[in-house]
């Protein structure tokens, strides 16, 4: 089947869209899986992949504590290997996402919103990477939840594509322009470079990928009247907490896998034990 994401493939798009929208409204329980790390059955992995194919994400809960090695082995069973490293990941490419606001000012982690308890607005992971080094999928796993708050909100990027395309197909062409959104180089990383790229792009397998952030600082959008209209449409759409947005409050041993969908995190407050989320990112889809 031809990719439905090319504008010229109207028949394929209509069939795909009808099936996609028929999956909603979605109950989180319908795509939540209970897993045993010592016995990951072929049937459970098959169901996991099916849910991701339909929704681009899936929730899970392990029956026991999960080590970093366990997480890597779990991902490898989905053909996800060599997690993408970043400034603060460990030697295995795993990032420990926790509130670092009390660290010394010499530590730059607290300059990044994910490493605080503040709300984190809508984005896709690694939007600041160039397209040839883009994040295609990720895992977030809860080791310890916050005492209060920290709800994750998830939105399949294919849904917003549908609404944008149906509103005005020209929006899609413009959002696929390789220079529509520019990210200046990171002052904390001497190897960082300015990165320009599209919001939507289609990979060699015909899958749709998205590169987006709601933040306004250090983001340079191309400037013209049409792009202003597109940005307003996108920001208005993601501001609505509608049937397509899933709310997920991760508990201990819970997490989710996703094909780099749009997601955000609400503010949280720690108790005696700090909230700790493990994050792995990959350069291929699930």
N, C-alpha and C positions, 0 to 999 in steps of 0.2 A: 504493500500500500504506500502511495506517495505521502510525504509528510503533510499533515493538515496545516502546518504553520507557514507555508509559503502562500502568499496571497493568490497566486494563480490557481491553486488547487482548491477551488470552491466546493466541489462535490465531496472531496475527502474531509474538508473542514466542516461542512454541514453535518455529515455523519458522525464525525468525532465529537463535535460540540453537543449534539443531541445526547449521545451516550454519557459524556462528561457531566452535563448538568443534571442528568437523571440520577446521579449518585448522591445528590443533595436534596433535602437537608441530611446532615451526617451526625450520627450519635457517636461520640468518642469511643464508647464501648465496642462499637462495631469494628474498629480497627486497632483494638488493644490486645496484645498477646502476652500470655504468661509463659515464661521461658525458664528452662533449667540449663545453666551453663555447662553442666556435666553431661547433658543429654539433649543436644540441639537436634531434634529429629528433622528428617528431610521434609516431612509434611509441614512442620512449623515454618521452616525456612521458605518453602514454596508459598505458603499463605502470606508470609511477610512480604515477599517479592510481589505477590499479586496486589496487596494493599498499596504498596508503593507505586506500582504501575498505574493504579486507579487514581490515587490521591497525591502522589509524590511525597508522602510521609506515612509513618506508622509508629504507634506507641508500643512500648513493651514494659514488662516488669519481670526482673529476675527473682528467683526464689531465695537467693542468698547473696552475700557480699561478693562484689566483683572487683578483681584486681585489674591493674593496667594491662597485664598480659592477657587476662580473660577478655577484655574489651578488644584487644588486637586480634585475638583468635576468633572472636565473634564476627568482627568485620571481615576477616580473611575468608570466612565461609560465604560471604557475599561478594567475594572477589574484590574487596577493598583493602588495599595494602599500601604501606609507605605513606602514612599520614603526613600532610603538608605541614612543615614546621613554620614557626614564626618567631618573633623576638622573645616570647616568653614560654614557648613550649619546651618540654623536656627532650631528652635524646631520642625518644620514640615518637616525637611529633604530637604528644598529648599536652593540652593546655589545662591547667588547673584554674578554673574561673571562680574567683572568690573576691570578697571585698578587701581591697588593699589600701583604702584611704588613710589608714593609720601608719603606713610605711613612711620611712624617711623620704624627704623631698628628693633625695638623690636617686631613688628608685622611680623610674618613669611609668611603671605599671598603673599607678593611680591616676595618670593623665588620660587613661583610656576608659571610657564609660563601662565596658564589660567588667572591668576589674574594680568596680565600685558597687554600691547598693542602689544606685540611681536607676531610674527607668531608662530603658534602651529602646529607641523608636524603631519603626519599621525599616528593615534592611535585608539584604542577602549577604551571606558570609563572603568575605574577601572581595567586596566590590571594588576595592582599591588596587587589586591585582590586574595586570594586563590580561587580555583575553587568552593568550597562549599559556598563562599560568593560573587560570581561573579555578575557583573552587566549584566542583560539580555536585558534591554531596557532603554531608556531615552527620555526626552523631553527638548528641548531648546526653550525658548520663549523670544522674544525681547520686552523689555519695552521701551528702547531708543537706536537707532542706533548710530554708530560712524558718525562723520562728513565725514570721508573718510576711505575707506578700510574695512577690517573685513569680507571679503567674506568667506563663508563656502564651502568646497569641500567635497563631499560625494561619497563613493564607497561601494556598497553592497559587503559584505565579501563573499557571495556565488559566486560572479563572479570570484574573485581571486582564490577561491577553484577550480573552473572549470579549469582555465588555469594551475594551479599547477598540478592538477590530470592528465590532458591530456598531459602535458609535461613529467611527470614522476610520476606514482602512488606511488612509494616509498617515494616521498616527503611527501605525506599525512600521511603515517604511521609514519614517523619521526616527523612530526609536531604535531602528537597526543601523543607523548611521554610526560609523566607527569613531566619530569625534563628538558625539552629542554630549557626553559627560566626561569631565576631566578631573582627576584627583592629583593635587600637587604632591611632590615628594615628601616623605615623612622625615621631619627634622631629627627624630630620634634614631633613625636608621641610615647610616652613611651610605649603604648600598641602594637605598630607595631612589626611584626615579618617578617623574611625573607620568601618570598613566591615563591615557584616553581610551574610550571604548564605547560600545553600544549599550543600551539598556536591555534589549532583547537580541539574542543571536541563536542561530540554529546550527547544531553540530553535525558532524559527518553522518551520524545515524538518524538524522531528521528530528532529533529531540530539541525542545525549546529550553533555553537557559536564560536567566535574568541576572542583571547586574544593577543594583539599586540601593540607594540610601535616602532616608527622609531628612538627614541632617542638612543644614544650610551652610554651616561654616566649612571652609576648606573644600568645597565642592563647586566646580565651575561648569554650569550648563551653557550650551550654546544659546545665544540670545536672539530670538526673533518672536514675532507675535504668535506663530503657530506653536512653538515650543512652550510659550507661556500658557496657552490653552491646554496643551497636553499635560503639563505639570499640574495645572489646577484640577484636571480630570482625575489624574492619578491620586493626588493628595486628598481630594474629596472622597474618592472611592475607598481608600484605606482608612479614612477617618470614620467610616460607617462600620459599626460592629454588627454585621449582618449574618445571615445564615451560612456564609462561606468561611467565616472566621471561627477557628476552634480555640477554646481556652483549655490550658493544661497546666495544672499545678503539680510539678514533679515531687514525688516522695522518694524516700530512700530506696535505692535499687531500681528506680524507674528511669526511663529515658525515651528518646525518640530518634529515629533515623529519617533523613530527608534528602531529597534531591535539590538542595539549596533553594528552598522556598522562601517567601517573605516571612519574616518572623520578628517579634518584638518581645520585650520583657518589662513587666511592671516593677516599680520600686519595691524593695524588700527591706526587712529589718531582722538582724541576727539576734539569736539568743545566746546561750552559753557557748554553743558550738556554731561556728561560722558556716554559712551556706557554701557548699563546694560542688561544683559541676565540672565533670570531665568533658573535654571537647576534642574530637578528632575530625579532621577535614581531609577530603580526598579529591583528586583531580579527575575522577571518573564517576559517572552516575551509577546508581544501584540497579 
